Amino acid sequence: MKKCIVFMAAVACTLQLSAQGFKTRQDSVSYALGITMAETLKKSGISNYNEELVKRAISEHLAGKGTMDATAADKLYKEETKKIADQKALANKKAGEDFLAANKKQKSVQVTASGLQYKHTTEGTGLQPDGNDKVTVHYHGTLIDGTVFDSSVQRGTPATFGLNQVIPGWTEGLQFMKEGGKTTFYIPSELAYGSRSQNKIPGNSALIFEVELIKVEPVEGAGNAKPAAPAAPAKK
């Protein structure tokens, strides 16, 4: 029986290789290596390059005949990727500022002294947390272009954390909510991750979170003073 299973696995592997146009595992690994290198190039953000020189560099370096040593190449590569990342971060900053400037004109959007914007969609009636409490929430986070970067709603499992353990926009914003409430937060990059990239979040990104406050667990201690809420919606 065991030999049969091994044989069947080998047949399946052979059929898969054949379907992909590869005759041996070495062929598959070689192609996979190329895909991995291509993905690295895509993630680098470098699009203006000479493909023939890339191929030549790989061939010459593997043969030990490269005209640029690995240390110098790595330095140049990091300089270029940093320059591209900095340019994207500046563009993200401008896009976020433009978005927030327009968004604050929406009806019911509140703006705090820190620049945080929020809009209650459902007013809660339960406990209201301070900055020292634990909360359980459902949330859906997107970039301003609608790209989803994190969502407990999609995972189907609420998240629990201390309000002193999250980004400033969350620490401030959730203190305006009560249990049972639902609020949309529009968070400037400086109240989020700043210029740092964070997984699917590029540097200097303004963020949008739809949050449902499910439960507040009061934590004994001084806590943080609740931020002052705006007296009225932002002027239109």
MARBA-3410 file (N, C-alpha, C, O; in Angstrom, 1 decimal):
236
0.8,-1.2,0.0,0.0,0.0,0.0,0.9,1.3,0.0,0.6,2.2,-0.7 ~ 1.9,1.2,0.9,2.8,2.4,1.0,3.5,2.6,-0.4,3.7,3.8,-0.8 ~ 3.9,1.5,-1.0,4.6,1.7,-2.3,3.7,2.3,-3.4,4.1,3.0,-4.2 ~ 2.4,1.9,-3.2,1.4,2.4,-4.2,1.2,3.9,-4.0,1.1,4.6,-5.0 ~ 1.2,4.4,-2.8,1.0,5.8,-2.5,2.2,6.6,-3.0,2.1,7.6,-3.6
3.4,6.0,-2.8,4.6,6.7,-3.3,4.6,6.8,-4.8,5.0,7.8,-5.4 ~ 4.2,5.7,-5.4,4.1,5.6,-6.9,3.2,6.7,-7.4,3.4,7.4,-8.4 ~ 2.0,6.7,-6.8,1.0,7.6,-7.2,1.4,9.1,-7.1,1.1,9.9,-7.9 ~ 2.1,9.4,-6.0,2.7,10.7,-5.7,3.7,11.1,-6.8,3.7,12.2,-7.3 ~ 4.5,10.1,-7.2,5.5,10.3,-8.2,4.9,10.6,-9.6,5.3,11.5,-10.3
3.8,9.8,-9.9,3.0,10.0,-11.1,2.4,11.4,-11.1,2.5,12.1,-12.2 ~ 1.8,11.8,-10.0,1.2,13.1,-9.9,2.2,14.3,-10.2,1.9,15.2,-10.9 ~ 3.4,14.1,-9.6,4.4,15.1,-9.7,4.9,15.2,-11.2,5.1,16.2,-11.7 ~ 5.0,14.0,-11.8,5.4,13.9,-13.2,4.4,14.6,-14.1,4.8,15.4,-15.0 ~ 3.1,14.3,-13.8,2.1,14.9,-14.6,2.1,16.5,-14.5,1.8,17.2,-15.5
2.3,16.9,-13.2,2.4,18.4,-13.0,3.5,19.0,-13.7,3.3,20.1,-14.4 ~ 4.7,18.4,-13.7,5.8,18.9,-14.4,5.5,19.0,-15.9,5.9,19.9,-16.6 ~ 4.9,17.9,-16.4,4.6,17.8,-17.9,3.6,18.9,-18.3,3.8,19.5,-19.3 ~ 2.6,19.1,-17.4,1.6,20.2,-17.7,2.2,21.5,-17.7,1.8,22.4,-18.5 ~ 3.3,21.8,-17.0,3.9,23.1,-16.9,5.0,23.2,-18.0,5.6,24.2,-18.2
5.3,22.1,-18.8,6.3,22.1,-19.8,7.7,21.8,-19.3,8.6,22.0,-20.0 ~ 7.8,21.2,-18.1,9.1,20.8,-17.5,9.2,19.3,-17.5,8.2,18.6,-17.2 ~ 10.4,18.8,-17.8,10.6,17.3,-17.8,11.2,16.8,-16.5,11.0,15.6,-16.2 ~ 11.9,17.7,-15.8,12.6,17.2,-14.6,12.3,18.2,-13.5,11.9,19.3,-13.7 ~ 12.6,17.7,-12.2,12.4,18.6,-11.1,13.4,19.8,-11.2,13.1,20.9,-10.8
14.6,19.5,-11.7,15.6,20.5,-11.9,15.1,21.7,-12.7,15.3,22.8,-12.5 ~ 14.3,21.3,-13.8,13.7,22.3,-14.7,12.8,23.2,-13.9,12.7,24.4,-14.0 ~ 11.9,22.5,-13.1,10.9,23.2,-12.3,11.6,24.2,-11.3,11.2,25.3,-11.1 ~ 12.6,23.7,-10.6,13.4,24.5,-9.6,14.0,25.7,-10.3,14.0,26.8,-9.8 ~ 14.6,25.4,-11.5,15.2,26.5,-12.2,14.2,27.6,-12.6,14.5,28.8,-12.4
13.0,27.2,-13.0,12.0,28.1,-13.4,11.5,28.9,-12.1,11.3,30.1,-12.2 ~ 11.4,28.1,-11.0,11.0,28.7,-9.8,12.0,29.8,-9.3,11.6,30.8,-8.8 ~ 13.2,29.5,-9.5,14.3,30.5,-9.1,14.1,31.8,-9.9,14.3,32.8,-9.4 ~ 13.8,31.6,-11.2,13.6,32.8,-12.0,12.4,33.6,-11.6,12.4,34.8,-11.5 ~ 11.3,32.9,-11.2,10.1,33.6,-10.7,10.4,34.3,-9.4,10.0,35.5,-9.2
11.2,33.7,-8.5,11.5,34.3,-7.2,12.3,35.6,-7.5,12.1,36.6,-6.8 ~ 13.3,35.5,-8.4,14.1,36.7,-8.7,13.2,37.8,-9.3,13.4,39.0,-9.0 ~ 12.3,37.4,-10.2,11.4,38.4,-10.8,10.5,39.1,-9.8,10.2,40.3,-9.8 ~ 10.0,38.3,-8.8,9.2,38.8,-7.7,9.9,39.8,-6.9,9.4,40.9,-6.5 ~ 11.2,39.5,-6.6,12.1,40.4,-5.9,12.2,41.7,-6.6,12.2,42.8,-6.1
12.4,41.6,-7.9,12.5,42.8,-8.8,11.3,43.6,-8.8,11.3,44.9,-8.7 ~ 10.1,43.0,-8.9,8.8,43.7,-8.8,8.6,44.4,-7.5,8.2,45.6,-7.5 ~ 9.0,43.8,-6.4,8.8,44.4,-5.1,9.7,45.5,-4.9,9.5,46.4,-4.1 ~ 10.9,45.5,-5.6,11.8,46.6,-5.4,11.3,47.9,-5.9,11.7,49.0,-5.5 ~ 10.3,47.9,-6.8,9.8,49.1,-7.4,10.6,49.6,-8.6,10.2,50.6,-9.3
11.7,49.0,-8.9,12.6,49.4,-10.0,12.0,48.9,-11.3,11.8,47.7,-11.5 ~ 11.6,49.8,-12.2,11.0,49.4,-13.5,11.8,49.9,-14.6,11.7,49.3,-15.7 ~ 12.7,50.8,-14.4,13.5,51.3,-15.5,14.9,50.6,-15.5,15.8,51.2,-14.9 ~ 15.0,49.5,-16.1,16.2,48.7,-16.1,16.4,48.1,-17.5,15.5,47.9,-18.2 ~ 17.7,47.7,-17.7,18.1,47.0,-19.0,18.1,45.5,-18.7,18.9,45.0,-18.1
17.1,44.8,-19.3,16.9,43.4,-19.1,18.1,42.6,-19.5,18.5,41.6,-18.8 ~ 18.8,43.0,-20.6,19.9,42.3,-21.1,21.1,42.4,-20.1,21.8,41.4,-19.9 ~ 21.3,43.6,-19.5,22.3,43.7,-18.5,22.0,42.9,-17.2,23.0,42.4,-16.6 ~ 20.8,42.8,-16.9,20.4,42.0,-15.7,20.8,40.5,-16.0,21.4,39.9,-15.1 ~ 20.5,40.0,-17.2,20.8,38.6,-17.5,22.4,38.5,-17.6,22.9,37.5,-17.1
23.0,39.5,-18.1,24.5,39.4,-18.2,25.1,39.4,-16.8,26.1,38.6,-16.6 ~ 24.6,40.2,-15.9,25.1,40.3,-14.6,25.0,39.0,-13.8,25.9,38.5,-13.2 ~ 23.8,38.3,-14.0,23.6,37.0,-13.4,24.6,36.0,-13.9,25.2,35.3,-13.1 ~ 24.7,36.0,-15.2,25.6,35.0,-15.8,27.1,35.2,-15.4,27.8,34.3,-15.0 ~ 27.5,36.5,-15.5,28.9,36.8,-15.1,29.2,36.6,-13.6,30.3,36.1,-13.3
28.3,37.0,-12.8,28.5,36.8,-11.4,28.6,35.4,-11.0,29.4,35.0,-10.2 ~ 27.7,34.5,-11.5,27.7,33.1,-11.2,29.0,32.5,-11.7,29.5,31.5,-11.1 ~ 29.6,33.0,-12.8,30.8,32.5,-13.3,32.1,33.1,-12.7,33.2,32.8,-13.0 ~ 31.8,34.1,-11.7,32.9,34.7,-11.0,33.6,35.7,-11.9,34.8,36.0,-11.6 ~ 32.9,36.3,-12.8,33.6,37.2,-13.8,32.9,38.6,-13.8,33.0,39.4,-14.7
32.1,38.9,-12.7,31.4,40.1,-12.7,32.3,41.3,-12.7,33.4,41.3,-12.1 ~ 31.8,42.4,-13.3,32.6,43.7,-13.3,32.2,44.6,-12.2,32.8,45.7,-12.0 ~ 31.3,44.2,-11.3,30.9,44.9,-10.1,30.8,43.9,-9.0,30.1,42.9,-9.1 ~ 31.5,44.2,-7.8,31.4,43.2,-6.7,30.1,43.3,-6.0,29.4,44.3,-6.1 ~ 29.8,42.3,-5.3,28.5,42.1,-4.6,28.2,43.2,-3.6,27.1,43.7,-3.5
29.2,43.7,-2.9,29.0,44.8,-1.9,28.6,46.1,-2.6,27.7,46.7,-2.1 ~ 29.3,46.4,-3.7,29.0,47.6,-4.4,27.6,47.5,-5.0,26.9,48.5,-5.1 ~ 27.3,46.4,-5.6,26.0,46.2,-6.2,24.9,46.3,-5.2,23.8,46.9,-5.4 ~ 25.1,45.7,-4.0,24.1,45.8,-2.9,23.9,47.3,-2.5,22.7,47.7,-2.3 ~ 24.9,48.0,-2.4,24.9,49.4,-2.0,24.1,50.2,-3.0,23.2,51.0,-2.6
24.4,50.0,-4.3,23.7,50.7,-5.3,22.2,50.4,-5.4,21.3,51.2,-5.6 ~ 21.9,49.1,-5.2,20.5,48.6,-5.2,19.7,49.2,-4.1,18.6,49.7,-4.3 ~ 20.3,49.3,-2.9,19.6,49.8,-1.7,19.4,51.3,-1.9,18.3,51.9,-1.5 ~ 20.4,52.0,-2.5,20.2,53.5,-2.7,19.0,53.7,-3.7,18.3,54.6,-3.5 ~ 19.0,52.9,-4.7,17.9,53.1,-5.7,16.5,52.8,-5.2,15.6,53.5,-5.4
16.4,51.7,-4.4,15.1,51.3,-3.8,14.7,52.3,-2.8,13.5,52.6,-2.6 ~ 15.6,52.9,-2.0,15.3,53.9,-1.1,14.8,55.1,-1.8,13.8,55.7,-1.3 ~ 15.4,55.5,-2.9,15.0,56.7,-3.6,13.6,56.5,-4.1,12.7,57.4,-4.0 ~ 13.3,55.3,-4.6,11.9,55.0,-5.1,10.9,55.1,-4.0,9.8,55.6,-4.1 ~ 11.3,54.4,-2.8,10.4,54.4,-1.7,10.1,55.8,-1.2,9.0,56.1,-0.8
11.1,56.7,-1.2,11.0,58.1,-0.7,10.0,58.8,-1.6,9.2,59.6,-1.2 ~ 10.2,58.6,-2.9,9.3,59.3,-3.9,7.8,58.9,-3.7,6.9,59.7,-3.8 ~ 7.6,57.5,-3.5,6.3,57.0,-3.3,5.7,57.6,-2.0,4.5,57.9,-1.9 ~ 6.6,57.7,-0.9,6.1,58.2,0.4,5.6,59.6,0.2,4.6,60.0,0.8 ~ 6.4,60.4,-0.5,6.0,61.8,-0.7,4.7,61.9,-1.5,3.8,62.7,-1.1
4.5,61.1,-2.5,3.3,61.1,-3.2,2.1,60.6,-2.3,1.0,61.2,-2.4 ~ 2.4,59.6,-1.5,1.3,59.1,-0.5,0.9,60.2,0.4,-0.3,60.4,0.7 ~ 1.9,61.0,0.9,1.6,62.1,1.9,0.7,63.1,1.2,-0.3,63.5,1.8 ~ 1.0,63.5,0.0,0.2,64.5,-0.7,-1.2,64.0,-0.9,-2.2,64.7,-0.7 ~ -1.3,62.7,-1.4,-2.6,62.1,-1.7,-3.4,62.1,-0.4,-4.6,62.3,-0.4
-2.8,61.7,0.7,-3.5,61.6,2.0,-4.0,63.0,2.4,-5.1,63.1,2.9 ~ -3.2,64.0,2.3,-3.6,65.3,2.7,-4.7,65.8,1.9,-5.6,66.5,2.4 ~ -4.6,65.6,0.6,-5.7,66.0,-0.3,-7.0,65.3,0.0,-8.1,65.9,0.0 ~ -6.9,64.0,0.3,-8.1,63.2,0.6,-8.8,63.8,1.9,-10.0,64.0,1.9 ~ -8.0,64.0,2.9,-8.5,64.4,4.2,-9.1,65.8,4.1,-10.0,66.2,4.8
-8.4,66.7,3.3,-8.9,68.1,3.2,-10.3,68.1,2.5,-11.2,68.9,2.9 ~ -10.6,67.1,1.6,-11.9,67.0,1.0,-12.9,66.3,1.9,-14.0,66.6,2.0 ~ -12.4,65.3,2.6,-13.2,64.4,3.4,-13.8,65.2,4.6,-15.0,64.9,5.0 ~ -13.1,66.1,5.2,-13.6,66.8,6.3,-14.8,67.7,6.0,-15.5,68.2,6.9 ~ -15.0,67.9,4.7,-16.2,68.7,4.3,-17.5,67.9,4.3,-18.6,68.5,4.1
-17.3,66.6,4.4,-18.5,65.7,4.4,-19.4,66.0,5.6,-18.9,66.3,6.7 ~ -20.7,65.8,5.5,-21.6,66.0,6.6,-21.4,65.0,7.6,-21.1,63.8,7.3 ~ -21.4,65.4,8.9,-21.2,64.5,10.1,-19.8,64.1,10.4,-19.5,63.5,11.4 ~ -18.8,64.5,9.5,-17.4,64.2,9.8,-16.9,65.2,10.9,-17.0,66.4,10.7 ~ -16.4,64.7,12.0,-15.8,65.5,13.0,-14.3,65.5,12.9,-13.7,64.5,12.4
-13.6,66.6,13.2,-12.2,66.7,13.1,-11.6,67.2,14.5,-12.1,68.1,15.1 ~ -10.7,66.4,15.0,-10.1,66.8,16.3,-8.9,67.6,16.2,-8.4,67.9,15.0 ~ -8.4,68.1,17.3,-7.2,69.0,17.2,-6.0,68.3,16.6,-5.1,69.0,16.1 ~ -5.9,67.0,16.8,-4.7,66.3,16.3,-4.8,66.1,14.8,-3.8,65.7,14.1 ~ -6.0,66.3,14.2,-6.2,66.0,12.8,-7.0,64.8,12.5,-7.3,64.5,11.3
-7.3,64.0,13.5,-8.1,62.8,13.3,-9.5,63.2,12.9,-10.1,64.1,13.4 ~ -10.0,62.4,11.9,-11.4,62.6,11.4,-12.2,61.4,11.8,-11.7,60.2,11.6 ~ -13.5,61.6,12.1,-14.3,60.4,12.4,-15.8,60.7,12.2,-16.2,61.9,12.2 ~ -16.5,59.7,11.9,-18.0,59.8,11.7,-18.7,58.6,12.3,-18.4,57.5,12.0 ~ -19.6,58.9,13.3,-20.4,57.9,13.9,-21.5,57.4,12.9,-22.2,58.2,12.4
-21.6,56.1,12.7,-22.7,55.6,11.9,-23.7,55.0,12.8,-24.9,54.9,12.4 ~ -23.3,54.5,14.0,-24.2,54.0,15.0,-23.7,54.4,16.3,-22.6,54.1,16.7 ~ -24.6,55.1,17.0,-24.2,55.6,18.4,-24.3,54.4,19.4,-25.3,53.8,19.5 ~ -23.2,54.2,20.1,-23.3,53.2,21.1,-24.0,53.7,22.4,-24.2,54.8,22.6 ~ -24.3,52.7,23.3,-25.0,53.1,24.5,-24.3,52.5,25.8,-24.7,52.7,26.9
-23.2,51.7,25.5,-22.5,51.0,26.6,-21.4,51.8,27.2,-21.3,53.1,27.1 ~ -20.4,51.1,27.7,-19.2,51.7,28.3,-18.4,52.5,27.3,-18.4,52.1,26.1 ~ -17.8,53.6,27.7,-16.9,54.3,26.9,-15.4,54.2,27.4,-15.2,54.4,28.6 ~ -14.5,53.7,26.6,-13.2,53.4,27.1,-12.3,54.7,27.3,-12.6,55.7,26.8 ~ -11.3,54.5,28.2,-10.2,55.5,28.2,-9.0,54.9,27.7,-9.0,53.7,27.3
-7.9,55.6,27.6,-6.7,55.1,26.9,-6.0,54.0,27.6,-4.9,53.6,27.1 ~ -6.4,53.6,28.8,-5.8,52.5,29.5,-6.6,51.2,29.5,-6.1,50.2,30.0 ~ -7.8,51.3,28.9,-8.6,50.1,28.9,-8.4,49.1,27.7,-7.6,49.4,26.8 ~ -8.9,47.9,27.9,-8.9,46.9,26.8,-10.2,47.0,26.1,-11.3,47.2,26.7 ~ -10.1,46.7,24.8,-11.3,46.7,24.0,-11.4,45.5,23.1,-10.3,45.0,22.7
-12.6,45.1,22.7,-12.8,44.1,21.7,-13.5,44.7,20.6,-14.6,45.3,20.8 ~ -13.0,44.6,19.4,-13.6,45.3,18.2,-13.6,44.4,17.0,-12.9,43.5,16.9 ~ -14.5,44.8,16.1,-14.4,44.3,14.7,-14.0,45.5,13.9,-14.4,46.6,14.2 ~ -13.1,45.4,12.9,-12.6,46.5,12.1,-12.4,46.1,10.7,-12.1,44.9,10.4 ~ -12.4,47.0,9.8,-12.1,46.8,8.4,-11.2,48.0,8.0,-11.7,49.1,7.9
-10.0,47.7,7.6,-9.0,48.8,7.3,-8.7,48.9,5.8,-8.3,47.8,5.2 ~ -8.7,50.1,5.3,-8.4,50.3,3.9,-7.5,51.5,3.7,-7.4,52.4,4.5 ~ -6.8,51.5,2.6,-6.1,52.7,2.1,-7.1,53.6,1.5,-8.3,53.2,1.3 ~ -6.7,54.8,1.2,-7.7,55.8,0.7,-8.2,55.4,-0.7,-9.2,55.9,-1.2 ~ -7.5,54.5,-1.4,-7.9,54.0,-2.7,-8.8,52.8,-2.6,-9.2,52.3,-3.7
-9.1,52.4,-1.4,-10.0,51.3,-1.2,-9.3,49.9,-1.0,-10.0,48.9,-0.7 ~ -8.0,49.9,-1.1,-7.3,48.7,-0.9,-7.4,48.2,0.5,-7.1,48.9,1.4 ~ -7.8,47.0,0.7,-8.0,46.4,2.1,-6.6,45.9,2.5,-6.0,45.1,1.8 ~ -6.1,46.4,3.7,-4.9,45.9,4.2,-5.0,45.0,5.4,-4.1,44.3,5.8 ~ -6.2,45.1,6.1,-6.4,44.3,7.3,-7.9,44.4,7.6,-8.5,45.4,7.5
-8.5,43.2,8.1,-9.9,43.2,8.4,-10.2,42.0,9.3,-10.2,40.9,8.8 ~ -10.6,42.3,10.5,-11.1,41.3,11.4,-12.5,40.8,10.9,-12.8,39.7,11.1 ~ -13.2,41.7,10.2,-14.5,41.3,9.6,-14.3,40.2,8.6,-15.1,39.2,8.6 ~ -13.3,40.3,7.7,-13.1,39.3,6.7,-12.6,38.0,7.4,-12.9,36.9,6.9 ~ -11.8,38.1,8.4,-11.4,36.9,9.1,-12.5,36.3,10.0,-12.4,35.1,10.3
-13.5,37.1,10.3,-14.6,36.5,11.1,-14.3,36.4,12.6,-15.0,35.7,13.3 ~ -13.2,37.1,13.0,-12.9,37.0,14.5,-12.5,38.4,15.0,-11.6,39.0,14.4 ~ -13.2,38.8,16.0,-12.9,40.2,16.6,-11.5,40.2,17.2,-10.9,39.1,17.5 ~ -11.0,41.4,17.4,-9.7,41.6,18.0,-9.8,42.2,19.3,-10.6,43.1,19.5 ~ -8.9,41.8,20.3,-8.9,42.4,21.6,-7.5,42.9,21.9,-6.5,42.2,21.6
-7.4,44.1,22.4,-6.1,44.7,22.7,-6.3,45.9,23.6,-7.4,46.4,23.8 ~ -5.2,46.4,24.2,-5.2,47.6,25.0,-5.1,48.8,24.2,-4.4,48.8,23.1 ~ -5.8,49.9,24.5,-5.8,51.1,23.7,-4.4,51.8,23.8,-4.2,52.7,23.0 ~ -3.6,51.4,24.7,-2.2,52.0,24.8,-1.2,51.2,24.0,0.0,51.4,24.1 ~ -1.7,50.2,23.2,-0.9,49.3,22.4,-1.0,49.5,20.9,-0.5,48.7,20.1
-1.8,50.5,20.5,-2.1,50.6,19.1,-1.7,52.0,18.6,-1.1,52.8,19.3 ~ -1.9,52.3,17.3,-1.5,53.5,16.7,-2.2,54.7,17.4,-3.4,54.5,17.8 ~ -1.7,55.9,17.4,-2.3,57.0,18.1,-3.7,57.3,17.6,-4.6,57.7,18.4 ~ -4.0,57.1,16.3,-5.3,57.4,15.8,-6.4,56.5,16.4,-7.5,56.9,16.6 ~ -6.0,55.3,16.7,-6.9,54.3,17.4,-7.0,54.7,18.9,-8.1,54.7,19.4
-5.9,55.0,19.5,-6.0,55.3,20.9,-6.9,56.5,21.2,-7.7,56.5,22.1 ~ -6.8,57.5,20.3,-7.6,58.7,20.5,-9.0,58.4,20.1,-10.0,58.7,20.8 ~ -9.2,57.8,18.9,-10.5,57.7,18.3,-11.5,56.8,19.0,-12.6,57.1,19.1 ~ -11.0,55.7,19.5,-11.9,54.8,20.2,-12.5,55.3,21.5,-13.5,54.8,22.0 ~ -11.8,56.3,22.0,-12.3,57.0,23.3,-13.5,57.8,23.0,-14.2,58.3,23.9
-13.9,58.1,21.7,-15.1,58.8,21.4,-16.2,57.8,21.2,-17.4,58.3,20.9 ~ -16.0,56.5,21.3,-17.0,55.5,21.0,-17.6,54.9,22.3,-17.0,55.1,23.4 ~ -18.7,54.3,22.2,-19.3,53.5,23.3,-19.6,52.1,22.8,-19.8,51.9,21.6 ~ -19.7,51.2,23.7,-20.0,49.8,23.3,-21.3,49.8,22.5,-22.3,50.5,22.8 ~ -21.2,49.0,21.4,-22.3,48.9,20.5,-22.3,49.9,19.4,-23.1,49.8,18.4
-21.4,50.8,19.4,-21.3,51.9,18.4,-20.4,51.4,17.2,-19.6,50.5,17.3 ~ -20.7,52.1,16.1,-19.9,51.8,14.9,-19.5,53.2,14.4,-20.3,54.1,14.2 ~ -18.2,53.3,14.1,-17.6,54.6,13.7,-16.6,54.4,12.6,-15.9,53.4,12.5 ~ -16.5,55.3,11.6,-15.5,55.3,10.6,-14.4,56.3,11.0,-14.8,57.5,11.2 ~ -13.2,55.9,11.0,-12.1,56.8,11.3,-11.2,57.1,10.0,-11.0,56.2,9.3
-10.9,58.3,9.9,-10.0,58.7,8.8,-8.7,59.3,9.4,-8.7,60.3,10.0 ~ -7.6,58.5,9.3,-6.5,58.7,10.1,-5.3,59.3,9.3,-4.8,58.6,8.4 ~ -4.8,60.5,9.6,-3.6,61.0,8.9,-2.4,60.1,9.2,-2.4,59.4,10.2 ~ -1.5,60.1,8.3,-0.3,59.2,8.4,0.5,59.4,9.7,1.0,58.4,10.2 ~ 0.5,60.7,10.2,1.3,60.9,11.4,0.6,60.3,12.6,1.2,60.2,13.7
-0.7,60.0,12.5,-1.4,59.3,13.6,-1.5,57.8,13.4,-2.1,57.1,14.1 ~ -0.8,57.3,12.3,-0.8,55.9,11.9,0.6,55.4,12.0,1.2,55.3,13.1 ~ 1.2,55.1,10.9,2.6,54.5,10.9,3.6,55.5,10.3,4.8,55.1,10.1 ~ 3.2,56.7,10.1,4.2,57.7,9.6,4.8,57.3,8.3,4.2,56.8,7.4 ~ 6.1,57.6,8.2,6.8,57.3,6.9,7.2,55.8,6.8,7.7,55.4,5.7
7.0,55.0,7.8,7.3,53.6,7.8,6.3,52.8,7.0,5.1,53.0,7.1 ~ 6.8,51.9,6.1,5.9,51.0,5.5,5.6,49.9,6.5,6.4,49.5,7.3 ~ 4.4,49.4,6.4,3.9,48.3,7.4,3.1,47.3,6.6,1.9,47.5,6.3 ~ 3.8,46.2,6.3,3.1,45.1,5.5,2.5,45.7,4.2,3.3,46.1,3.3 ~ 1.2,45.7,4.1,0.5,46.2,2.9,0.3,47.7,2.9,-0.3,48.3,2.0
0.8,48.4,3.9,0.6,49.8,4.1,1.9,50.6,3.7,2.9,50.5,4.4 ~ 1.9,51.3,2.6,3.1,52.1,2.2,3.3,53.2,3.1,2.4,53.7,3.8 ~ 4.5,53.7,3.2,4.9,54.8,4.0,4.0,56.1,3.7,3.7,56.3,2.6 ~ 3.7,56.8,4.8,3.0,58.1,4.7,1.5,57.9,4.2,1.0,58.8,3.6 ~ 1.0,56.7,4.5,-0.4,56.5,4.1,-1.4,57.0,5.1,-1.3,56.7,6.3
-2.4,57.7,4.6,-3.6,57.9,5.4,-4.5,56.7,5.4,-4.5,56.0,4.4 ~ -5.1,56.4,6.5,-5.8,55.1,6.7,-7.3,55.3,7.0,-7.7,56.3,7.6 ~ -8.1,54.4,6.6,-9.6,54.5,6.9,-9.9,53.2,7.6,-9.6,52.1,7.1 ~ -10.6,53.3,8.7,-11.0,52.1,9.5,-12.5,52.3,9.8,-13.0,53.3,10.3 ~ -13.2,51.2,9.5,-14.6,51.1,10.0,-14.5,50.2,11.2,-14.1,49.0,11.1
-15.0,50.7,12.4,-14.8,50.0,13.6,-16.1,49.8,14.3,-16.9,50.8,14.4 ~ -16.3,48.6,14.9,-17.5,48.4,15.8,-16.9,48.0,17.1,-16.1,47.1,17.3 ~ -17.3,48.8,18.1,-16.8,48.6,19.5,-17.7,47.6,20.2,-18.9,47.9,20.5 ~ -17.2,46.4,20.4,-18.1,45.3,20.9,-18.1,45.3,22.4,-19.1,45.1,23.1 ~ -16.9,45.4,23.0,-16.8,45.3,24.5,-15.6,46.2,25.0,-14.6,46.3,24.4
-15.8,46.8,26.2,-14.8,47.5,26.9,-14.5,46.8,28.2,-15.4,46.4,29.0 ~ -13.2,46.5,28.5,-12.8,45.9,29.7,-12.0,47.0,30.5,-10.8,47.2,30.2 ~ -12.6,47.6,31.5,-11.9,48.7,32.2,-10.6,48.1,32.9,-10.6,47.0,33.5 ~ -9.5,48.8,32.8,-8.3,48.4,33.5,-8.0,49.4,34.6,-8.0,50.7,34.4 ~ -7.7,48.9,35.8,-7.5,49.8,36.9,-6.2,50.6,36.7,-5.2,50.0,36.1
-6.1,51.8,37.1,-4.9,52.7,36.9,-5.3,54.1,36.5,-6.5,54.4,36.4 ~ -4.3,54.9,36.4,-4.6,56.3,36.1,-5.2,56.5,34.7,-6.1,57.3,34.5 ~ -4.8,55.6,33.7,-5.4,55.8,32.4,-4.9,57.1,31.7,-4.1,57.8,32.3 ~ -5.4,57.3,30.6,-5.1,58.5,29.9,-6.4,59.4,29.9,-7.5,58.9,29.8 ~ -6.2,60.7,30.0,-7.3,61.6,30.0,-8.0,61.5,28.6,-7.3,61.4,27.6
-9.3,61.4,28.6,-10.1,61.3,27.4,-9.8,62.6,26.5,-9.9,63.7,27.0 ~ -9.6,62.4,25.2,-9.4,63.6,24.4,-10.7,64.4,24.2,-11.8,63.8,24.3 ~ -10.6,65.7,24.0,-11.8,66.5,23.9,-12.4,66.3,22.5,-11.7,66.4,21.5 ~ -13.7,66.0,22.5,-14.3,65.9,21.2,-14.7,67.2,20.6,-14.9,68.2,21.4 ~ -14.7,67.4,19.3,-15.1,68.6,18.7,-16.5,69.0,19.1,-17.4,68.1,19.3
-16.7,70.3,19.3,-18.1,70.8,19.7,-19.1,70.6,18.7,-20.3,70.4,18.9 ~ -18.7,70.6,17.4,-19.6,70.5,16.3,-18.9,69.9,15.1,-17.7,69.9,15.0 ~ -19.6,69.4,14.1,-19.0,68.9,12.9,-18.1,70.0,12.2,-18.4,71.2,12.4 ~ -17.1,69.6,11.5,-16.3,70.6,10.8,-17.1,71.4,9.9,-18.1,71.0,9.3 ~ -16.7,72.7,9.7,-17.4,73.6,8.9,-17.3,73.1,7.4,-16.3,72.6,7.0
-18.4,73.3,6.8,-18.5,72.8,5.4,-18.1,74.0,4.4,-18.1,73.8,3.2
END
